[in-house]
């Protein structure tokens, strides 16, 4: 009887953990006035789409930055199995992994490493912490679209 209780507990814990990985699935829209840019260029608008399915993670990002006289459009995608490394060109590689309910995207470009952490917020939002070399950490807040 005791072994059944232990197995049931492990099953439910595994299901809860797997659910956490799909909790970020969907399209998220940036809330600029709730975000902390730490003195960096302000993002006027943006969206992130996350799709974690059967161990494959796709993260698509699209941002419009505030510029002197123009908006700069930025878009990229990370797509691969959990813990897979994606090589794009000679010096760019990106890796996704899960740390409990946080999706971590590590991108290396010409030796410079940028780390993005996507975490569910307490109020149904998604918090994205971005740490780039020689920059202060910024925190972006997104709402589900």
Number of C-alpha atoms within 10 A of each C-alpha: 5 7 8 9 10 10 11 12 12 12 12 11 12 12 11 11 13 15 12 18 20 16 15 23 18 14 17 20 19 25 17 16 12 11 18 15 17 12 10 11 10 16 20 16 15 20 19 24 18 22 19 20 13 10 13 14 25 18 20 16 17 16 19 17 16 15 12 6 6 9 13 12 12 11 12 10 14 21 19 18 17 18 16 15 17 16 14 11 8 8 11 15 18 22 21 25 17 16 10 11 17 18 24 19 19 20 22 15 15 10 10 12 15 15 18 20 19 21 21 18 13 8 7 11 18 22 20 23 18 19 17 14 10 7 11 13 17 17 19 20 22 24 17 16 11
